[in-house]
Amino acid sequence: MKCTTIAVDLSKSVFQISLADSRHRIIGRRRLNRSQFSRFLATTEPARLLMEACSTAHYWARVAQQYGHRTKLLHAHYVRPYVRRNKTDTADADALLQADQDRELIPVPVKNEHQQALQSLHRIRAQWSKTRTARINCAKSLLAEFGVLLPRGGKELALRLRHATDQLPYSLQRSLHEMIDEIVQLGEHLDNLDRELAALLLREPDALRLQSISGIGVVTATALIGRVPDIHAFKRGRAFAGWLGITPREYSSGRTRRLGAISKKGDRYLRTLVIHGARSALLAAARARAQDCRLTRLQRWALDTQQRIGHNKAAVALANKMARIVWAVWTQQKDFDGDDALRFAA
């Protein structure tokens, strides 16, 4: 019986495979190591390949496509309910075949190498930024133990830390100076990476177009390009905003509709960037109003919302609208005009 569908439970060195016919009936199973799985893809007749969208999935999907296979990546969260009884590699592979029959499950688009490289740069940036913040907080807390308090942030942070360190016991000074050197080095790494992202931005027409949106800068635009393989997979702007997790969580039944806080589903890093961008856009609108500058319709809406529900909620509401605008600008291939906010954010 001919195999038409191949479900693969990925791992670092062990690959569990379930072979199925056109009716999704299992006709065979195999357990292969890494080299055997690579040869299996090369020697097997082209078929539909099912995998969870997890670590190494995009790499193996690209390898399979080179050999003529049609790949389909499914979100692991939606495959999990199809696992029967105990969780095993075999059960996980079989669950992929069951989930594939659900036409409501939208597959995850396969990223190319450029998109994965761009996303990896942002992961490195996030790690460096997190580590730098942790070192700064540690240094400040150690200084506070000796009665030395420093203000938050500032361009002269490293210099102030060094001056304050000289007031501490000599046994602590050397190690604390090494921590400050690490803070300075991480800051230089972040600056170099931001310059690299800015250079990459010039070769991305879509990212340049996204920068026409207030609150979307180099970091957010490149993060969107790297994280979203296919913007056309979303039918409307609200679907894209929901994917980012900045739409209200709903818990409704019958005639009662309950909308709560944002769902916080999806990519946390990308959602954080969009919300921080919305905060920046909101502050820019407030400065423009204070200087009697002309405000766009979107800025007037944001400031009215801020006055009605407060700064933080208004920032999230603006981020929701920005996500819809991102979808419209990206799919329509048009620069954004703040006075066209209602049409773009539909």
N, C-alpha and C positions, 0 to 999 in steps of 0.2 A: 504494500500500500504506500502511495507516494506521500512524502512529508511536505506539507505546505506551510506550516507554522512552527517556529522554534522559539521556545520560551527559555530564557537564560537567567538563572539566579547568580549574579555576579559576586565575586569575592576577590581577595588579593591573589590567591594562588589556586583556589578550587572553584570550578564552574559546574554547577548542576544544570543539566539540560533536559527539557521535556519536549519530545517530538510529537506533533499532532497533525491530523489530516485536515481536510477542508471543513469538516464538521466539528473541529476542535476536540476530537476524540484522541486520547493519548495512545500512540502506537509504539513508543519506545522512550527510554531514559538513558542518559549517559552522565558520567562524572569525569571531568577532564581537568588536567592541570593547565597552566597558562600556555605553554608551547603547544599542547595538544588542541586547545581551544582555537588557537590561531590557525593551525593546520585544518581544523574542522571547518572554519569559515572559508578557507581557501578552496577546499575540495568538495564542499557540499553544494548541490545545485541551488541557485538563487531561490530564496523563500522569504517569508515575513519573519522578522526577528523581533521578539518582544523582550524588553528589559525594563527594570525599574530605573527611574531617573536619579541615580545615586552616584557615588564616587566611581570614576573611570567609565561611566556609562556613555558619555559623549565621545570618548576616545574609541571605545569598542564599536560604537555606532558608526563612526567615520571609517573604521577599518572594514566593517561589514559592508558598507556602501561601496567601497572600492571593489569588492568581489561580487557586486550586483545584488546584494540582499536589500530588501526594503525594511527599514528599521522603524520601530515604534517604541517610544519611551513613555512609560506611564508613571504618574506620581506615586511614590511609595505609600503615602498616606491613604490613597484610595484603593490600593491593591491589598492592603492589610486585612480588610474585612472579608476577603475571599479565601483567606487561609483557614483550612479546616483543622479543628482539633489542635494537636501540638504543632509548634513551629519547628520546621526542619527545612533544609535546603530543598528537598523534593517538594514539600508542601508549598514553599514559596514559588517555585517554578510552575507548579500546577495552578497556583492562584493567578499567575499572570495570564494563563489561558482562559480562566473564568472571567477575569476582569476585561479581557480583550473583547468579550461578547457584549459588554455594556457600551452601547453606542453613545451614552451621555458623557462618558469619560473623555476629556479632551487630551490628546497626547502632548507631551512636552517636545517642542521643536529641538532638533539637534544643533548644537553650537558648532561653528567652525573654529579653526585654530586661532584665528585673530580674535574672535569674541572671547574665547577662553583665556587667551593671554591678557586681554584687557581686564577681564574679571579678576584674574590672578594678581594683576598689579594693584587693584583696589583692595584685595584681601591682604596683600603685603602692607599697603598703606594703613589699613584699619588696625593691623597688629602693631605696627610702629607707633601709631597715634595712641593706642591703648597702653602700650608699654611706657611711652613718654609721660602720659598722664599719671600712671601708677608711680613712676619714679619721682615726679614732681610732688605728688601728694605725700609720698613717703618722706622725702627730704623736708617738706614743710612741717610734717607732724613731728619729726625728730627735733627740728629746731624749736617747735613749740614746747617740747618737753623741757627745754632750757630757758623758756621765757622769751624767745625770739619769734615774733609774729610778722609775717610778710603778707602784703596785699595779693589779691588774686591776679594771675596773668601778668601781662605787660611785656614789652620788648626787652626790657633789661632784667628779666627774671633770673637768668643764669648769673649775671653780675651781682645782683642782690643776694642770691644764694651763696656765692663765694664770700662776699663781705660778711654775711651773717655767720658762715661756717667758721671764720677766723675767731669768733667769740666763744666757740665751744672748746671743751677739753681737747688737748693735743692728741690723745689716743683715738679720738673720733674723727679728727679733721681729715686724715688721709683717705679713709674709706668714703667719707661724705664728698670729698673733692672728686673721687673717682665716679661716684654716682652722678655728680653734676656734669662731669665730662661725658658720661653716657647720655644725659639729657641733651646736651649740646649736639652730640653726634646724631642722635635720633632726629633732632630738629633739622639738621643738614640733610639727612636721608629723605625726610618728608619734603623739603624744599626741592631737592633734585627730582624726586618722583613727580611732584606737581608740575615741574617744568617739562618732564617727559610726557605727562598726560596732555599738557598744553600743545606740545609738538604733534602728538597723535591726533589731537582734535582737528588740526588743520587738514588732515587727510580724511576726515569723516564729514561729508556734507550734511548728513542728518543731525549730527551732534552740533554743528555750527548753526543749523536752523533752530534747534532746541534752545540755544542760548538767547534767542530773541524773546523768550519768556522771562519775565521778571522773577528772579529767585533761582533760576537755573544757570549755574556757572560751569566752569571747566570740569570740576570733579563730578558733579551730578550728571552732566550731559554724557561724559564718557562712561560713567557707571551704568546709565540707562542703555547705552549702546552695547556694553558688554554683558549685561544681565538679561536683556530682552532679545531673544534670538529672532522673533518674528512678531512685530507689532500688529500685523494683520490677523493674527490668531485671535485677537480680541475684537468682538463685533461692534462694540461701542465704547465710549469713554468711561462709562460707569463700570463696565467689566474690568477695564484696566485699573481703575481706582480700587475696585474690590480686590483685585489680585495683589495690589500693594498693601492692602489691609487698612485703608483709611476711609472705609465706608462704615456706617453704623452696624453694629451687631444686632440681628433681628431674632426675636423670640415671640412668635405670634401663633395664635390658634383661634379658629372660628372668626368671629367679628372683632376680636381683640388683637390689635397690632402693637407690639412693644419694640421700640428701637432704643438701644443702649449706647454705650461708648463704642469707639472704633474697634473693629475685629482684631487688629494687629496680626493678621495672617500674612503670609508671603515673606519676602526678603526684608529682614529688619534693617540691614545696612542701607538699602535703597530707600525704605520708608523714612528712616532717620534723616537722610540727606534731603529728601523732598520737604519734610516738615521744617528742618532748619532753613531751607531756602525760602519757605513761606514766611518764617519769622523775619528773615532779612528783607523780603519784599514788603512786609507789613511796616517795618521800621522805616524803609525808604519812602513809603507812601506818607507816613506821618511827618517825616522831614520835609517832603515836598509840600505838604499842606501848610506846615509852619512857615515856609519860605514863600508862600503865596504862588506856588508854581501850578501849572495846569495839571489836573489829575485825570487819568483815564477812567473809564467806567469800571474797570476791574479794581482800581485803587479806591475809588469812591465806595464800591460795594464792600471791599475789605475793611475800610475804616468805619463804615456804618455797622458792619457786623461786629467789629471790635468794641464799639461803643455799646452795643446791645448785649453781648454775651461775654465780654472780657477778652484779654489779649491771647491767652493760651488756646481757648476754644476757637477763637477767630483764626489763629495760625493754622490749626488743624483743618478748619473749614476751607481756608484758602489753599492748603495743600491738596485737599480733595478736588477742588476746582482746577488746580494746577495739573494734577494727574490727568484729568479729562482733556485739558488743553494740550498737554504733551501728546496724548493719543491723536488728537485732531491735527496738530501741526505735523506729526510724524506721518500719518496716513495720507493727509491731503497735500503734503510737500509744499506748504506755504508758511511764510514767516508770520509770527503772531503780532497782532495789533491789539493793544490793551483796550481799545474802544470796541473791539469785536468780541469781547469776552463772552457774551451770552451765546453767540453762535458757536464759538469754539468749545465752550464748556458744556454743551448740551449732553 
